[in-house]
Amino acid sequence: MIKTIAITLTLALTLAGCSRHDDADHPHDTAASEKSAAEEPHGGDLSITHYTDATELFVEFPRLVKGEEAAFAAHLTKLADFSALAEGTVVVALTGGGSPDEKKSARMSDNPGIFRPVITPRYSGTRRLVFYVHAPGIEAVHDAGEVEVYENKKAAKAAAGPPGADAGIKYTKEQQWKNVFAAEPVRELALRESVSVNAVLRPRPAGEAHVSAPGAGLLRAGPRGFPQVGMEVQAGQVIAFLLPRMGGETDAAALDLAIARARIETEVARRDRERLEALYAVEAVAEKRVRDARQREDLARAELTAAQRRAGTYAGSSGGIPLKTPIAGTVVAVTASPGAAVTDGQAIAHIADLGRIVLEAKVPESDAARVSTPTGAFFRLDGDERFVVLEVGKNARLIAFGGLVDRETRTVPVILEFDNPGQRFRAGTNVQANLYTGRVAKAPSVPASSLVDDAGQSVAFVQLGGESFERRVVQPGLRDGDRVAITRGLKTGERVVTKGAYDVRLSAAAPAAVGHGHAH
């Protein structure tokens, strides 16, 4: 009896399949495809990798034997973010083969992403293995294809054959869920040819203005204070006053004297005009003398007004010549300060409308012939992994494509205008850009993040199965924004690592560096 119990326990543990173990004992997967057949990398257990639009299934299980429990270790990954499916139910089903359907369900185990349904097949023969995933927002069906249910363990063992060798680089699901990871199939796309160019971001010609001094003098602050970098201004807004410099012997006392003299002359002219009007009323003087007196009074008043304005130019914070900005925008540079003496034509402030800016590219003379009609460009700011893609007719406008080669730089200018929401791009920034030539070529392509520089070679990591990968030397071709054409080393449909390629490479070189824990 004791011997029988011991044998039964040993068999149960064996059929349970995946317990926690070291990676060296963990089976590798086959090439991942939409419908992967069961493989036997270690001569006994099987593994399958299968994808739907929403989830990836990587499952390990023993060979199926009629009347024997079979424990499945189903690893479910959400393809939206490549995280572990943390809740829900998995149903394993055996269908077809002329026998009734058999189903068993299981909720998530103590390890997120892992479900352990156990089924005891009642019928032998060729059956279809299907997994149904039910989770919040996810209803997926993984049709894993046909599997054999053997009549007895002897037949299963005979079919197993000798143990196989590990395939590829080991990178477990737990490591993928813990670290940044993503993968996608190689896709054949129409990519746009481009040439590499030096470029600079600038304000639009109509969206840039300089405020300069119209003459020599002193600066005073405007009604809203003196302009500062980052200040938003409106068209026609006074940003400063210019107090012109007094010429010759002119000083404040001379200006006051001129006002007093003009005021006296105005008063004298008024009284003379009133006297002559009274005499004219009694026909004692001619009308012409009255008209002359009125003209003298008007001239005296005009001279008084002019003298007051000349003096007002130098009096009070609101005095002086108003300096106005001709456009609405942002103050991007200030080259003077309140109270400073300026000369005629000296720049005071630089105003730019940064809501829309331009990319000014310089196409080398040697590449100019390849550019028929520029259809856009793409570039990336330093420190930002995201590419900015400009497409003429969609989010950009072609302003100019020069027909003249610059004599000094031997380049042809191309100017594209585009929106700058939130002023993300700063005018004056130099960027390395790629200009679309107008030609299109169809080729297998991957995201640029898929490629790793490994000792001077471009390398991609192909996902053979749920937890196995292969290092592949590739030949990159033309680049279109974030995608790169592959001319050698990859085939359409193969899955490549797009995020976390460095971790996979590290796992191949030093497995201990990324951890080995693998729960089942």
C-alpha positions in Angstrom: 0.0 0.0 0.0 2.8 2.4 1.0 4.6 1.7 -2.2 1.5 2.2 -4.3 0.9 5.6 -2.7 4.5 6.7 -3.3 4.2 5.8 -7.0 0.9 7.6 -7.3 2.3 10.8 -5.8 5.4 10.7 -8.0 3.2 10.3 -11.1 0.9 13.2 -10.0 3.9 15.5 -9.5 5.3 14.5 -12.9 2.0 15.1 -14.7 1.6 18.5 -13.0 4.3 19.5 -15.3 5.6 22.9 -14.4 6.7 23.5 -10.9 9.1 26.3 -10.0 12.5 25.3 -11.5 15.7 26.8 -12.8 15.8 28.1 -16.4 18.1 25.3 -17.4 15.2 22.8 -17.0 12.5 25.0 -18.6 11.5 24.1 -22.2 11.9 26.5 -25.1 9.2 27.4 -27.6 8.9 27.0 -31.2 8.7 29.7 -33.8 5.8 32.0 -32.8 3.0 32.1 -35.4 -0.8 32.7 -35.4 -1.3 28.9 -35.1 1.7 27.1 -33.6 1.8 23.3 -33.5 2.8 21.6 -30.3 6.6 21.0 -29.9 8.6 18.8 -27.6 12.0 20.5 -26.9 12.8 18.1 -24.1 11.3 15.0 -25.4 8.3 14.9 -23.0 6.6 18.2 -22.3 5.0 20.2 -25.1 4.8 24.0 -25.6 2.7 26.2 -27.8 2.8 29.9 -28.6 -0.3 31.5 -30.2 -1.5 35.0 -30.8 -4.8 36.8 -31.1 -5.3 40.5 -31.6 -5.6 41.0 -27.9 -3.5 38.3 -26.2 -0.5 36.1 -26.5 -0.7 32.5 -25.1 2.4 30.6 -24.2 1.4 27.2 -22.7 3.4 24.2 -21.5 1.9 20.8 -20.8 2.7 17.1 -20.8 1.8 14.7 -23.6 -1.9 13.9 -23.2 -2.8 10.4 -22.2 -6.3 9.0 -21.9 -7.4 8.8 -18.3 -4.4 10.7 -17.0 -4.4 14.2 -15.5 -2.7 16.8 -17.6 -1.7 20.1 -15.9 -1.3 23.1 -18.2 0.8 26.2 -17.4 -0.8 28.9 -19.5 1.0 32.2 -19.6 -1.3 35.0 -20.9 0.1 38.4 -22.0 -2.0 41.4 -23.0 -0.6 42.7 -26.3 -1.8 46.2 -25.6 1.0 46.8 -23.2 2.7 43.3 -23.0 1.8 43.0 -19.3 0.6 39.9 -17.5 -3.2 39.2 -17.6 -3.9 39.7 -14.0 -7.5 38.5 -13.7 -10.1 36.4 -15.5 -10.6 32.8 -16.4 -9.0 30.4 -18.9 -10.9 27.4 -20.3 -9.0 24.6 -22.0 -11.0 22.4 -24.4 -10.4 19.3 -26.4 -12.8 19.1 -29.4 -13.3 17.2 -32.6 -11.9 13.7 -33.4 -15.4 12.3 -33.4 -15.6 12.4 -29.6 -17.6 14.7 -27.2 -16.0 18.0 -26.2 -14.1 18.1 -22.9 -13.5 21.4 -21.0 -11.9 22.6 -17.8 -11.5 26.1 -16.5 -9.1 27.8 -14.1 -8.7 31.2 -12.5 -5.3 33.0 -12.2 -2.8 31.3 -10.0 -0.8 33.0 -7.3 1.5 34.3 -10.0 0.0 37.0 -12.2 -0.4 36.0 -15.8 -0.3 32.3 -15.2 -3.3 30.0 -15.3 -3.3 26.3 -14.4 -6.2 24.4 -15.9 -6.1 20.6 -15.3 -7.9 18.2 -17.7 -8.2 14.4 -17.7 -8.9 13.3 -21.3 -11.5 10.6 -21.6 -11.0 9.9 -25.3 -7.9 9.0 -27.3 -7.1 10.1 -30.8 -6.4 13.3 -32.6 -8.1 16.2 -30.9 -8.2 20.0 -31.3 -6.8 22.0 -28.4 -8.5 25.4 -27.8 -8.1 27.9 -25.0 -10.8 30.4 -24.2 -9.8 33.6 -22.4 -12.4 35.5 -20.4 -11.2 38.7 -18.7 -12.5 42.3 -18.2 -12.5 43.9 -21.7 -11.0 40.7 -23.3 -12.7 37.7 -25.0 -10.1 35.7 -26.9 -10.0 32.3 -28.5 -6.6 30.6 -29.0 -6.9 27.7 -31.4 -3.7 25.8 -30.7 -4.3 23.3 -33.5 -4.4 19.5 -33.3 -2.8 17.4 -30.5 -2.7 13.7 -30.0 -4.3 12.0 -26.9 -2.5 8.7 -26.5 -4.2 5.5 -25.4 -1.6 4.9 -22.6 1.6 6.2 -21.2 3.6 3.7 -23.1 2.4 5.0 -26.4 3.0 8.6 -25.2 6.6 7.8 -24.2 7.2 6.0 -27.5 6.1 9.1 -29.4 8.2 11.4 -27.3 11.6 10.4 -28.6 14.9 11.5 -27.2 15.3 14.8 -25.4 16.0 17.8 -27.7 18.5 20.6 -27.2 17.4 24.1 -26.0 16.6 26.4 -28.9 17.6 30.0 -28.9 18.1 32.6 -26.2 16.1 32.1 -23.0 14.0 35.1 -21.8 11.1 34.1 -19.6 7.6 35.5 -19.5 8.3 36.7 -15.9 11.3 38.7 -17.2 9.2 40.1 -20.1 6.4 41.2 -17.7 8.8 42.7 -15.3 10.9 44.7 -17.8 10.0 46.9 -20.7 9.1 44.6 -23.5 7.2 44.5 -26.8 7.4 42.5 -30.0 5.6 42.7 -33.4 5.7 41.0 -36.8 7.9 42.2 -39.6 5.6 44.0 -42.0 6.0 44.7 -45.6 5.2 48.4 -46.1 5.6 51.1 -48.7 8.4 53.3 -47.2 9.4 56.7 -48.5 12.9 57.3 -49.6 14.7 60.2 -47.8 18.0 62.0 -47.8 19.8 63.1 -44.6 20.1 66.9 -44.2 21.2 69.5 -41.7 18.2 71.7 -40.7 17.3 74.5 -38.3 13.9 75.4 -36.8 13.0 79.1 -37.3 10.1 81.4 -36.9 8.0 82.0 -40.0 9.2 85.1 -42.0 5.8 86.7 -41.5 5.8 85.6 -37.8 9.0 87.4 -36.8 9.7 91.1 -36.0 12.4 93.2 -34.5 11.7 96.4 -32.5 14.5 98.9 -33.0 15.1 102.5 -31.8 14.1 105.1 -34.4 16.8 107.4 -33.1 19.3 108.0 -30.3 17.9 108.4 -26.8 17.0 106.8 -23.5 14.6 103.9 -23.0 11.7 103.9 -20.6 9.4 101.0 -19.7 6.1 100.6 -21.5 2.6 100.6 -19.8 3.0 96.8 -18.9 6.7 97.1 -17.9 9.8 96.6 -19.9 9.7 93.6 -22.3 11.1 90.3 -20.9 11.9 87.0 -22.6 8.8 84.8 -22.7 6.3 87.8 -22.4 3.3 87.5 -24.7 2.5 90.6 -26.6 -0.3 91.8 -28.9 0.1 93.5 -32.3 0.4 97.3 -31.7 1.3 97.0 -28.0 3.6 99.6 -26.6 6.6 97.8 -25.1 8.8 100.8 -24.4 9.2 104.6 -24.8 12.2 106.3 -26.4 13.3 109.6 -25.0 15.2 111.2 -27.9 18.6 112.7 -27.0 18.6 116.6 -26.9 20.7 118.1 -29.6 23.1 121.1 -29.4 22.6 123.5 -26.5 19.2 122.0 -25.7 18.5 121.1 -22.0 15.5 121.0 -19.7 15.7 124.7 -18.9 15.7 125.6 -22.6 12.6 123.5 -23.1 10.8 125.2 -20.2 11.8 128.6 -21.6 10.4 127.8 -25.0 7.1 126.8 -23.5 6.9 130.0 -21.5 7.8 132.1 -24.5 5.2 130.4 -26.6 2.6 130.8 -23.9 3.3 134.6 -23.7 3.2 135.0 -27.5 -0.1 133.1 -27.5 -1.6 135.4 -24.9 -0.3 138.6 -26.7 -1.8 137.3 -30.0 -5.1 136.6 -28.3 -5.4 140.1 -26.8 -4.4 141.8 -30.1 -7.0 139.7 -31.9 -9.8 140.7 -29.4 -8.8 144.4 -29.6 -8.9 144.4 -33.4 -12.2 142.6 -33.4 -13.7 145.3 -31.2 -12.5 148.0 -33.5 -13.7 146.2 -36.5 -17.2 146.0 -34.9 -17.4 149.9 -35.0 -15.8 149.9 -38.5 -12.6 151.5 -37.1 -10.2 149.0 -38.8 -10.2 147.0 -41.9 -11.3 143.3 -41.9 -7.9 142.2 -43.2 -6.2 143.3 -40.0 -8.6 141.1 -38.0 -7.8 138.1 -40.2 -4.1 138.6 -39.8 -4.5 138.8 -36.0 -6.4 135.6 -35.9 -3.7 133.8 -38.0 -1.0 135.1 -35.6 -2.9 133.7 -32.6 -3.3 130.3 -34.3 0.4 130.2 -35.1 1.2 131.1 -31.5 -1.0 128.3 -30.2 0.6 125.8 -32.5 4.1 126.8 -31.3 3.0 126.4 -27.7 1.6 123.0 -28.4 4.9 122.0 -30.2 7.0 123.3 -27.3 4.9 121.3 -24.8 5.2 118.1 -26.8 9.0 118.6 -27.1 9.2 118.9 -23.3 6.8 116.1 -22.7 9.1 113.7 -24.6 11.5 114.0 -21.7 9.0 114.3 -18.8 7.4 111.3 -16.9 7.4 107.6 -17.5 4.7 107.9 -20.2 6.6 110.4 -22.2 8.7 109.7 -25.2 8.2 108.0 -28.6 6.1 104.8 -28.2 7.8 101.7 -29.5 5.2 99.2 -30.7 5.4 95.6 -31.7 4.0 95.0 -35.3 2.9 91.4 -34.6 1.4 89.3 -31.9 3.7 86.7 -30.4 6.3 86.0 -27.8 9.3 88.0 -26.8 12.3 85.7 -27.6 15.1 88.1 -27.1 15.7 91.5 -25.4 19.0 93.4 -26.1 18.5 96.5 -24.0 17.3 97.6 -20.6 15.2 100.4 -19.2 17.2 103.6 -18.7 19.8 102.5 -21.2 21.1 104.9 -23.9 20.5 103.5 -27.4 21.7 104.6 -30.8 19.7 105.0 -34.0 18.6 101.6 -35.3 19.8 99.6 -32.3 17.7 96.4 -31.7 15.7 96.4 -28.5 13.5 93.3 -28.7 12.9 90.3 -30.9 9.2 89.1 -31.2 8.2 85.8 -32.8 4.9 84.0 -33.4 5.9 80.5 -32.4 2.4 79.0 -33.0 3.7 77.9 -36.4 7.4 77.6 -37.3 9.4 76.4 -40.2 12.0 73.6 -40.8 14.7 75.1 -43.0 16.7 72.2 -44.5 19.9 72.4 -46.5 20.0 69.7 -49.2 23.6 68.9 -50.3 24.3 69.5 -53.9 25.2 65.8 -54.4 21.7 64.8 -53.2 19.6 67.5 -54.8 19.0 65.5 -58.0 17.3 62.8 -55.9 14.7 65.2 -54.6 12.1 65.6 -57.2 9.4 67.2 -55.1 9.8 67.2 -51.3 6.8 65.5 -49.7 7.9 66.0 -46.1 10.6 65.3 -43.5 11.2 63.7 -40.2 13.5 64.6 -37.4 14.1 64.0 -33.7 15.0 66.4 -30.9 18.0 65.5 -28.7 17.0 63.6 -25.7 13.6 62.6 -27.2 13.2 59.1 -28.8 10.0 60.2 -30.6 10.3 61.1 -34.3 8.5 64.2 -35.6 7.1 63.3 -39.1 6.0 66.2 -41.3 3.8 65.4 -44.4 3.0 68.0 -47.0 -0.7 68.4 -47.3 -1.4 66.8 -43.9 0.4 68.6 -41.1 2.9 70.7 -43.0 3.1 73.1 -46.0 5.9 73.4 -48.5 7.0 77.0 -48.5 10.0 76.8 -50.8 12.2 74.4 -52.7 15.1 76.5 -54.0 16.3 76.2 -57.5 19.6 77.8 -56.8 22.7 76.1 -55.3 24.3 78.4 -52.6 27.8 79.3 -53.8 29.3 79.0 -50.3 27.5 76.0 -48.7 26.8 74.2 -52.0 23.3 73.3 -50.7 19.7 73.8 -51.9 17.2 75.2 -49.3 13.9 73.5 -48.5 11.4 75.2 -46.2 8.5 73.4 -44.5 6.0 75.2 -42.3 4.1 73.4 -39.5 2.1 73.8 -36.3 4.0 74.1 -33.0 1.4 73.3 -30.3 2.4 74.3 -26.8 5.6 75.8 -28.3 7.3 72.4 -28.0 9.9 73.3 -30.6 12.2 76.2 -29.9 13.2 78.5 -32.7 16.9 78.3 -33.5 17.3 74.6 -32.7 19.6 72.7 -35.0 18.4 69.2 -36.0 19.5 66.3 -38.1 16.6 65.6 -40.4 15.7 63.4 -43.3 13.9 64.9 -46.2 11.5 62.8 -48.2 12.5 62.7 -51.9 9.1 61.8 -53.3 10.0 58.2 -54.1 8.4 55.2 -52.5 9.8 51.6 -52.2 8.0 48.5 -50.7 10.1 46.4 -48.3 10.0 44.4 -45.1 10.3 46.8 -42.2 10.6 47.0 -38.4 10.5 49.9 -35.9 13.9 51.5 -35.5 13.9 50.5 -31.8 14.2 46.8 -33.0 17.8 47.3 -34.1 20.7 47.0 -31.7 24.3 47.9 -32.5 26.3 44.8 -31.5 30.0 45.2 -32.1 29.4 47.4 -35.1 26.7 45.1 -36.6 23.0 45.8 -36.8 21.2 43.1 -34.8 17.6 42.2 -34.3 16.2 39.6 -31.9 13.5 37.3 -33.4 11.0 35.8 -31.0 10.9 32.1 -31.9 8.3 31.3 -29.2 6.9 32.7 -26.0 10.2 32.5 -24.2 12.9 31.8 -26.8 14.6 34.3 -29.1 17.3 34.3 -31.8 20.0 36.8 -32.5 19.8 37.8 -36.1 22.3 40.0 -38.0 20.4 42.2 -40.4 21.0 44.7 -43.2 19.0 47.9 -42.7 17.8 49.9 -45.7 16.0 53.2 -46.2 14.4 54.8 -43.2 10.9 56.4 -43.0 10.4 58.1 -39.7 10.4 55.4 -37.0 10.5 52.5 -39.4 13.5 50.9 -41.1 13.5 48.7 -44.2 15.3 45.4 -43.8 17.1 44.2 -47.0 18.6 41.0 -45.4 18.2 38.9 -42.3 14.4 39.0 -41.6 11.3 37.7 -43.3 7.8 39.2 -43.4 5.7 37.7 -40.5 8.6 36.9 -38.2 8.2 38.6 -34.8 11.0 40.9 -33.6 11.5 42.5 -30.2 10.7 46.2 -30.5 11.2 47.2 -26.9 13.6 45.6 -24.5 16.0 44.2 -27.2 18.9 45.2 -25.0 17.6 43.1 -22.2 17.2 40.1 -24.5 20.8 40.7 -25.6 21.9 40.9 -22.0 20.1 37.7 -21.2 22.0 35.9 -24.0 25.4 37.3 -22.8 24.9 37.1 -19.0 21.6 35.3 -18.0 22.1 36.1 -14.3 22.0 39.8 -15.1 18.3 39.7 -15.8 17.2 37.1 -13.3 16.1 33.5 -13.7 13.1 33.1 -11.5 10.4 31.2 -13.4 7.1 30.4 -11.6 4.8 27.7 -12.8 
